[in-house]
Amino acid sequence: MPIPASHILDRTHWRSFISHKGVAITASVGWQGKSLVVVNREWGPRTRLATILTDFPLELDQPVANLCGACSSCAEACPGRAIKNVNTPRHYSDRDEALFLDRCAAKVAGEFLGIPGIEGPTCGVCIRVCPWGRRSPTHG
């Protein structure tokens, strides 16, 4: 059964069947940014995730180091003030370490869902402002 990354199974805990972000980070697609999105050197946070589970033997890559550094663009732009602006070398122990989930959920499932044309809980401001998503000599 295909499961899109945007499918939310449990709206109380905001979880699904599988963490596509966790799989992507484990597969060295990118690092977990301060907003908890997967950030890739080439495309920044502008990726769509899908997961294929297989028993095919694959060669392992090294984990991608977190390159957010002192950047606080996502935290400063977050309309819900949900991003704590905490950095980690690889990944967060849990999302509470990086995010005030209740603030994010209140914005995307409450306020934003009432905007005409918005069909599901979504925001994307952190993705839009991330410097890794821009083409420049230092980023991609």
Secondary structure as UniProt FT lines:
FT   TURN            5..6
FT   TURN            11..14
FT   HELIX           20..26
FT   TURN            27..28
FT   STRAND          31..32
FT   TURN            34..35
FT   STRAND          38..40
FT   TURN            41..43
FT   TURN            69..70
FT   HELIX           73..77
FT   TURN            79..80
FT   HELIX           95..97
FT   HELIX           101..105
FT   HELIX           106..111
FT   HELIX           112..114
FT   TURN            116..117
FT   HELIX           125..129
FT   HELIX           131..133
//
